[in-house]
């Protein structure tokens, strides 16, 4: 979507201030580790894909997206996912306690003893390509499509309709645009595509600087 | 029981976000969706077990073991897994090697993708709008804010993590470290050097 998350190359956001923001959590925000852990644990239930959670975070009024802190955005989207999947009701969220209305069964709850194994396994997204073969090879010139779906996509705005070079074939990976709609089957070839900085931004800080994105085959046509 | 809830009554102790997180945890615990003991383990894991020290040992080994260096370049996921670092947000890894000719720098412009398995949770600045917006357009200006200035003869390559590939930058090995053990070398590898917003520390430099 052409949403508030797609900010690569946008102006006006100010300095990075790395020294002030060096930790994973904001100083004094002692609720942030808990918010992180609740989100990870609830996600381990398998009720949504990682792309559904990304889309839930970005698919909102841009003013709200920019106003919320990082973990506020996680919490807000988590509550929305939980209600969208029927796991909790709005009334329960408001009350902070379970009610009596029927809800989707929670399935397996992540236990303390299962955490190390679950984190160590993660969620690989490489899929069996079967007889499929990649349509592009390293060195090929490609043009990204002018791809502007209203739903989730991982082709950034700055890299649309631009000519780049295939650097590598990364594998046959779950396709984010479909995965964000709950499709756990769709997969396609994923490539690292390199663009000259001038191609993307009109001028580069130095000649020869470049930017790459990882792009699925449906984002690309031969240049 | 005098009342059926345990959040604060006088309103003076808990800020709004703390109260909101506690209420959500209570609800999800009652619903069987999360187990508070699991939350403790997740938090503790990313505070003590999974962090940049993991990535630093990978980099130090790549500096000191040519066979491992080649394996890391060829199949980073397997090479890193062999050191015990696998899983969440590190399922598909690529190591990118800095050289006098090319400096690599990693960003996720669309959210905050980051190689958790080797670097832990991303710092606030990595997730911030300024970094996400600017790293692709003006990486050298961003690097300057980190105190890093590269010669014009070094090209900058920015990796936008737009899919599930996760990138570990292998910084250049500092001079004056010939013969150092991998353990000693790992002390020179800062988190930022593995994102590409820093360089490895020089021997004797303050941490």
Boltz contact constraints between the chains, C-beta under 6 A:
constraints:
  - contact:
      token1: [A, 5]
      token2: [B, 110]
      max_distance: 6.0
  - contact:
      token1: [A, 7]
      token2: [B, 132]
      max_distance: 6.0
  - contact:
      token1: [A, 7]
      token2: [B, 133]
      max_distance: 6.0
  - contact:
      token1: [A, 8]
      token2: [B, 109]
      max_distance: 6.0
  - contact:
      token1: [A, 8]
      token2: [B, 136]
      max_distance: 6.0
  - contact:
      token1: [A, 9]
      token2: [B, 136]
      max_distance: 6.0
  - contact:
      token1: [A, 9]
      token2: [B, 137]
      max_distance: 6.0
  - contact:
      token1: [A, 10]
      token2: [B, 133]
      max_distance: 6.0
  - contact:
      token1: [A, 13]
      token2: [B, 129]
      max_distance: 6.0
  - contact:
      token1: [A, 13]
      token2: [B, 130]
      max_distance: 6.0
  - contact:
      token1: [A, 13]
      token2: [B, 133]
      max_distance: 6.0
  - contact:
      token1: [A, 14]
      token2: [B, 130]
      max_distance: 6.0
  - contact:
      token1: [A, 15]
      token2: [B, 145]
      max_distance: 6.0
  - contact:
      token1: [A, 16]
      token2: [B, 125]
      max_distance: 6.0
  - contact:
      token1: [A, 16]
      token2: [B, 130]
      max_distance: 6.0
  - contact:
      token1: [A, 16]
      token2: [B, 131]
      max_distance: 6.0
  - contact:
      token1: [A, 16]
      token2: [B, 142]
      max_distance: 6.0
  - contact:
      token1: [A, 16]
      token2: [B, 145]
      max_distance: 6.0
  - contact:
      token1: [A, 18]
      token2: [B, 125]
      max_distance: 6.0
  - contact:
      token1: [A, 18]
      token2: [B, 146]
      max_distance: 6.0
  - contact:
      token1: [A, 21]
      token2: [B, 124]
      max_distance: 6.0
  - contact:
      token1: [A, 21]
      token2: [B, 125]
      max_distance: 6.0
  - contact:
      token1: [A, 22]
      token2: [B, 123]
      max_distance: 6.0
  - contact:
      token1: [A, 24]
      token2: [B, 121]
      max_distance: 6.0
  - contact:
      token1: [A, 31]
      token2: [B, 17]
      max_distance: 6.0
  - contact:
      token1: [A, 31]
      token2: [B, 18]
      max_distance: 6.0
  - contact:
      token1: [A, 31]
      token2: [B, 21]
      max_distance: 6.0
  - contact:
      token1: [A, 33]
      token2: [B, 43]
      max_distance: 6.0
  - contact:
      token1: [A, 34]
      token2: [B, 21]
      max_distance: 6.0
  - contact:
      token1: [A, 35]
      token2: [B, 21]
      max_distance: 6.0
  - contact:
      token1: [A, 37]
      token2: [B, 39]
      max_distance: 6.0
  - contact:
      token1: [A, 37]
      token2: [B, 42]
      max_distance: 6.0
  - contact:
      token1: [A, 37]
      token2: [B, 43]
      max_distance: 6.0
  - contact:
      token1: [A, 38]
      token2: [B, 25]
      max_distance: 6.0
  - contact:
      token1: [A, 38]
      token2: [B, 34]
      max_distance: 6.0
  - contact:
      token1: [A, 40]
      token2: [B, 42]
      max_distance: 6.0
  - contact:
      token1: [A, 41]
      token2: [B, 34]
      max_distance: 6.0
  - contact:
      token1: [A, 41]
      token2: [B, 38]
      max_distance: 6.0
  - contact:
      token1: [A, 41]
      token2: [B, 39]
      max_distance: 6.0
  - contact:
      token1: [A, 42]
      token2: [B, 33]
      max_distance: 6.0
  - contact:
      token1: [A, 42]
      token2: [B, 34]
      max_distance: 6.0
  - contact:
      token1: [A, 54]
      token2: [B, 111]
      max_distance: 6.0
  - contact:
      token1: [A, 70]
      token2: [B, 127]
      max_distance: 6.0
  - contact:
      token1: [A, 92]
      token2: [B, 27]
      max_distance: 6.0
  - contact:
      token1: [A, 96]
      token2: [B, 23]
      max_distance: 6.0
  - contact:
      token1: [A, 96]
      token2: [B, 26]
      max_distance: 6.0
  - contact:
      token1: [A, 96]
      token2: [B, 27]
      max_distance: 6.0
  - contact:
      token1: [A, 97]
      token2: [B, 27]
      max_distance: 6.0
  - contact:
      token1: [A, 98]
      token2: [B, 30]
      max_distance: 6.0
  - contact:
      token1: [A, 98]
      token2: [B, 31]
      max_distance: 6.0
  - contact:
      token1: [A, 106]
      token2: [B, 31]
      max_distance: 6.0
  - contact:
      token1: [A, 106]
      token2: [B, 32]
      max_distance: 6.0
  - contact:
      token1: [A, 106]
      token2: [B, 33]
      max_distance: 6.0
  - contact:
      token1: [A, 109]
      token2: [B, 32]
      max_distance: 6.0
  - contact:
      token1: [A, 109]
      token2: [B, 35]
      max_distance: 6.0
  - contact:
      token1: [A, 110]
      token2: [B, 38]
      max_distance: 6.0
  - contact:
      token1: [A, 111]
      token2: [B, 35]
      max_distance: 6.0
  - contact:
      token1: [A, 111]
      token2: [B, 38]
      max_distance: 6.0
  - contact:
      token1: [A, 112]
      token2: [B, 37]
      max_distance: 6.0
  - contact:
      token1: [A, 112]
      token2: [B, 38]
      max_distance: 6.0
  - contact:
      token1: [A, 112]
      token2: [B, 41]
      max_distance: 6.0
  - contact:
      token1: [A, 115]
      token2: [B, 38]
      max_distance: 6.0
  - contact:
      token1: [A, 115]
      token2: [B, 41]
      max_distance: 6.0
  - contact:
      token1: [A, 115]
      token2: [B, 42]
      max_distance: 6.0
  - contact:
      token1: [A, 119]
      token2: [B, 87]
      max_distance: 6.0
  - contact:
      token1: [A, 119]
      token2: [B, 88]
      max_distance: 6.0
  - contact:
      token1: [A, 120]
      token2: [B, 86]
      max_distance: 6.0
  - contact:
      token1: [A, 120]
      token2: [B, 87]
      max_distance: 6.0
  - contact:
      token1: [A, 121]
      token2: [B, 87]
      max_distance: 6.0
  - contact:
      token1: [A, 122]
      token2: [B, 87]
      max_distance: 6.0
  - contact:
      token1: [A, 122]
      token2: [B, 88]
      max_distance: 6.0
  - contact:
      token1: [A, 122]
      token2: [B, 91]
      max_distance: 6.0
  - contact:
      token1: [A, 124]
      token2: [B, 91]
      max_distance: 6.0
  - contact:
      token1: [A, 125]
      token2: [B, 164]
      max_distance: 6.0
  - contact:
      token1: [A, 154]
      token2: [B, 162]
      max_distance: 6.0
  - contact:
      token1: [A, 154]
      token2: [B, 163]
      max_distance: 6.0
  - contact:
      token1: [A, 156]
      token2: [B, 109]
      max_distance: 6.0
  - contact:
      token1: [A, 170]
      token2: [B, 165]
      max_distance: 6.0
  - contact:
      token1: [A, 190]
      token2: [B, 163]
      max_distance: 6.0
  - contact:
      token1: [A, 201]
      token2: [B, 137]
      max_distance: 6.0
  - contact:
      token1: [A, 205]
      token2: [B, 138]
      max_distance: 6.0
  - contact:
      token1: [A, 205]
      token2: [B, 140]
      max_distance: 6.0
  - contact:
      token1: [A, 206]
      token2: [B, 152]
      max_distance: 6.0
  - contact:
      token1: [A, 208]
      token2: [B, 155]
      max_distance: 6.0
  - contact:
      token1: [A, 209]
      token2: [B, 155]
      max_distance: 6.0
  - contact:
      token1: [A, 209]
      token2: [B, 156]
      max_distance: 6.0
  - contact:
      token1: [A, 210]
      token2: [B, 157]
      max_distance: 6.0
  - contact:
      token1: [A, 211]
      token2: [B, 136]
      max_distance: 6.0
  - contact:
      token1: [A, 211]
      token2: [B, 158]
      max_distance: 6.0
  - contact:
      token1: [A, 212]
      token2: [B, 159]
      max_distance: 6.0
  - contact:
      token1: [A, 213]
      token2: [B, 160]
      max_distance: 6.0
  - contact:
      token1: [A, 213]
      token2: [B, 162]
      max_distance: 6.0
  - contact:
      token1: [A, 214]
      token2: [B, 162]
      max_distance: 6.0
  - contact:
      token1: [A, 214]
      token2: [B, 163]
      max_distance: 6.0
  - contact:
      token1: [A, 214]
      token2: [B, 165]
      max_distance: 6.0
